[in-house]
């Protein structure tokens, strides 16, 4: 692990600013920071039983604010690949060297994901193989290879093929032991769908997130997740080719509206579903990510000048990997340690005073999540002020 900024982004050494020759989008760092803050809120909401619906994942089909967070981050990983590698290629760094570096990052990120997924109880019989960071690692590496080896037109073909192929697989390929989707078993049935069936046959049930059903970051659903990253790559190519201009902003907005409209139509036959990462879900979240990026692009990059109000987002956005890992390990620690002589964990003990201040448990849970984000912000602010950025 080295000192630099969030993964992946232009090379930055500790206690230094990014080189001026490296392409930068302040709006991208701001959006990444807000996304990470929201991700922490979703993962650490009070007692877990009294979370506002918009901060809870949809039970199955559908999409809430909580469901938007991970796809948006993965979309930005794709954009950042272009910004980071474009500078290296211009400096004459060989593709083989870049691929080797990407492979090392992928392995470290995957290993960190394994550590996060099963923390703090590393019992082999319940060790979870899949997870958020593992999915990011896989998509990052494959998207990097495709960006280096394929032309943009080929990337479009690959992305469209993934989305259409995944629809065909889930809709018209019989699921062993269940039959034809929509005929013998309900379409996108939580148990009788192809991704869930494959996960259960690849790994023992105890190693999955939901032992009897599926893993939301399973193997097969990682394929359409790659499409999310590739849409980010294509967006990054568009921005670097057109620069920070009004035309670029119009392109982002046009693409956003197009994706949202297409996803709305497609969702009639292929519902939005985060756990299966359906093709309509990919387009819907790409549309939302583009819309958010367009908004910040307009108010930040197209209007240069020092903006103090964006610093809190930059604190998280420039150290996104560090703050995510810190929040997961910190939350896991609070939930694992029990107070001497009590049946409470430290997390429950900290949450209780908020229930006295806010009798409405949903508001108390939201207050806890906000305070937790604030606690995570403090060490990241120290790193930001010292211009120390952590990356793998």
N, C-alpha and C positions, 0 to 999 in steps of 0.2 A: 504494500500500500504506500502510495506516495502523496506528497502534498501538492494539490492542484485544485481545480474547481470541480463542480458536479459532473457526473458521468453521463454521457460523454460530452466533452466540450473542448475548446482549444487549449493547448498546453499552457499551463500557468504554474510557475514555480512558487514556493512559499515566499511570503513577504514581498510579492511583486504583483504588478498589474498585468493583465493580459497584453501581449504584444499588440501594437497598433495595427500590424499587418494581418492579424487574425480577424476574420469576420465575426461581428457580434450583433446580437439583437437584444437590446435591453428588455424589450417587451417579452421575449422568450424566457429570460430569467425571472421576470416578474410573474408571468403566468405559471412557470414551474414552481415558484415559491408559494403562490396561492394554492396551487394544486396539492403540494405537500402538506400545507397547513390543514387543508380540508381532509386530506387522507388521515392525518393524525387524529382529527376530531372524530372521524367515522370509526376509527379503531379503538378509541378510548372514551366512549360515551358513558360516564357515570357507572351505574350498576349493570348496564347491559340489557336491562329489562324495560327501561323507561326512556327509550330513544325516540325522538320525533321521527315520523315516517320518512321525511326527506333525507335524514341522516342514516336511515336503515336501507339495506339492500332490498330490492324487490323480492318477494317470496319465491317467484319463479319467472314467468314472463312479465315484461314491463321494464321500466327504467326510472330510477330515482336519482337525486343528486349524488348519492353515495356511489351509484353505479357508474357515474361519469368520470370519477376521479382517476382510476387506474388507466382506462383507455386514453385519457387526455395526457397522462404522463408518458405512456408508451408512444403516443403520437409525437410528443416532443423529443423523445429519444431518437426517433427517425430524423427529425429536423436537425438535431444536434450532430448526428453522424455526418451529414453533409457539411455543416459548418466546420467541424473539426478536421475531417479528412481532406477537404478542399485546400486548406492551408498547407497540410503536409505534402500533398501531391504537388502543389506549386513550388514547394521547396525542394522537390526532387526525391522525396522519400520513396523507396521502392514499395510496390504493392505487397511483396512478400513480407517485408518488414512490418507494414501496417497490419497485415493479416496475423502475423505472429503476436504482435502487441494486442490485437483484438482477442485472440485466443486466450492469452494470459488473463486479460481482464474478465473474459467470460468465465473462466474457471474459478477465479477469485470471487466474482460476483455470485456464481452458483453456490460455492461453498459458504459464502456469507448468508445466502438464502436458506441453506440447510440449517445453519446455526440459528437463524431467526425463527424458522418454521417450528422447530421443536423445543425452543427455549421455554422454560428452564429445565425441563425434564427430558433428558436425552436417553430415553428408554428405547432400545432397539425395536421392540415389538410394536411401538406406536410412532416410530420415527417417520415424519412426513417428508416425502421426496419432492413433491411438487410445492410450488409457492410463488409469491409475487416476484421476488428477486430472481428466482430460477427462470420464470417466464421472460422477464426482462433480459436476462443473460442470453437465453436462446435466441430471442428476436433480435437483440443487438448484434450478435455474431452473424446470423444469416443475412440480416439487412446490410451489414457492413460488406460482406462478400458480394452481394448482389449489386450494391452501389459501385464497388470497385470493378466488377467484371461485366456488368450489363448496361446497355444504353437506357435512357429514360423510357423510350417506347417499349422496350422489353420489360421494364419494371411495371409499366401499365398493364401489359399482357399478363404478367405473373399475378399481379394483384387481382385483376378481374377473374382470372382462372381460379384463384383460391376461393373467391367469394361465390362464384357460380358452382364450382366443384363441391364446396362444403354444403351448399343448399341441396344439390343432387344427392349427396351422400346421406344426409339426414332425412331427406324426404322420400327417396325412391330406392334405397338399399335396405333390404330386410335386416332386422336386428336379430342375431342368433338367439333363439330361445323366446323371442317375443313376436316376431313376424314383421309384416309390412307396416311402417309408420302411417297412421291415418286410416288404417284398415283393420289390422289385428291388434294394434296398440295405439293409444292416442298419440298424435303427432307431438313431438318434443316432450313425451312423458318423462318425468324426473328419473325413473329407473330404466325404462325401456327405450333409451336413445343410444345411438352408436358410441358417442364419446364416453358416456358413463359405463357402457358395457366393456369397452376397451380398457378403461382405467381399472375396472374390477378384475380383469383378466391379466393385466400386466403386473399388478401389485396386490398383496394381501389387503383385505378391507381395512385392517387396522392402520395401514399406512396412508390412507386417503383422508381428506378433510371430512367427508361424510361417509362413514364406513359402509353404510348399506345402500348408498345412492351413487355418489359421484365425487369428483374433485373439481372445484371451480377453476383451478389452474392446471387441469389435467393435460395429457399429452396431445390428444387430437384437437382439443379446443385451442391449443397454442398455434395451430396452423392459421386460423383466421386472425389470431392476435398478430401474427407476422404481417398480415395485410394492413393492420392498423399502423404498424411501424413503417411499412413501405409507403403508405399514404403520407406519412410524415416526411419520409425521404423525398418523395416527389414534391412536397410543399417546400422543403429546403432547397431543392434544385430550382424551383420557380423563383424563390426569393433571391437566391444568389445570382441568378441570371438577370433579374430585373432591377435589383437594388432596392434601396429604401426610397420608394417613390409612391406617388398617389396611384399609379397604374398597378403597382404591386398590391396595394390595399384593395383596389377594386377587384383584382383577381381573387384575393382571399375571400372577399365577401361573396362574389359570384359562385365560387366553388362551395362555400358554406351553404348557401341557399340551395344549390343543386343537390348536394349530398343529403340535406335534410328532406327535401322533397322526394328524392328517390327512395330514401329509407322509409318514409311514411307510406309510400305505395307498396314497397316490398314487404313491409311488416304485416300487411293484410294476409299474405300467404306464408311469411317466414317471420314470426313475432320477434320483437326485441327480447333478448335473453342474455344477461351478462355471464351466467354460469356456463352456458354453452358457447358464448361469444358468437352469436349468430351473425350472418352477413349483414342483415338489416341493422343490427346493433353496431357493427363496424362503421357503416356509413353514417348512422345517426350521430355517433360520438365523434367521428371525423368532422362532421358538419358543425357540431357544437364547439369542438376544439378550434376549428378555423374561425368561427365567429368570435370566440374569446380572443384569439390571437389578433384578428383584425381590429378589434376594439382597442387593445393595448398598443398595437402597432400605430394606430391613428393618434392616440393621445400621448405616446411616449417617443417612438422612433421618428415620426414625422414632425414632431415638435421638439427639437433638441433644446437642451437646457437642463440645468440641475433641478431635480424634482425630489425634494426630501420625503414626500409622502410615499414614494415607492421603496424606500430603504428597508422597511420590515419585510417586504416580499423578497427583496434581493438577498437578505440575510439567509432565508431558507432556500431561495432559488439557486444560489451559487454554492451551496453545500447540501444539496438535496439528498444525496446518498447518506451522508453522515447523519443528518437530522432524522431521516427515516429509521436507520439502524438504531440510533440512540433512543428514539421514541419506543420502538418495539422492545428493546432490551429493558428499558426503564419501566415500561408498563408491565412487562412480564415479571420483573422483580417485585414490583409493588403488589402484584396479584399472587405471588408465590409465598411471600414471607408472612407468617402468622404471628400475631402479637402474643407474647408470653401470657399464659393463663386465660386467653380469650379464644373464641371461635371466629375471630375476625382476621381478615388479611389487612395489610397496611392500606391497600386500596380502599377497602370497605370502611376502614377507620377514617381515612381522609375524606371520603364521600359523605359520611354521616353528618358533619357540621353543616354542609350545604343544604341538607334536607330540612334543617332547622331554620335556615335563612329563607329557603324557597320551599314552602310546603308542597308545591306542585313538583312531583318527582321528575317530570320531563324537563322542567326548567332547571332543576337541580343537576340533572344529568348533563344538560347543555353547558351549565356553568362549570362543571367539573372538566368537561372536554376543553373549554376555552382556557381554563387555568392550566391544564396540562400542556396545551400548545404554548402558553406563555412561559412555562418552566423550560420547555425544550428550546425556546427562543433564546434564552439567556446565554448558554454556552456557545450557540451558533453566532450570536452577536459579538461575542469576544473574538471568535475566529475571524469573523468578517472585518472587525475593526483592525485586526492585526494582519489582514490580507492573507490569511492562511486558508487554503481550500483543499479539501481532502478528496482524493479520487483513487480508484484502483488502477 
